[in-house]
């Protein structure tokens, strides 16, 4: 009976050692396939976060102007 257990454990060890390179290769190829998508998501997310600062720098001449004319009271501005 102990010989059967030893033979079974030897077979299990052999199949496990054959499975490990396959799993490593799959992990590598999946990483190569998914990596560019993660990179694009990170890049566009960073651009999305920096949008207010970029807009402020690029369009500052359109967002802010010099005052012209005399200052009017706030009550007269609405209508």
C-alpha angles and dihedrals in degrees: 000000000000089000090058091051092049092048091048093049091047090052091047091050091049093050091046091052090050091049096052097069090047092053092047091051092048091049090051095050093043088052091051091050098045098036097078091050091052090047092052091047091051093047095049090044091054090049090049091052092047095047097103092051092045093049091048091052097042100041103031091119090058098039098051128040137178115260115251128194130007123323115256127206116263094245092061095051097070099064 
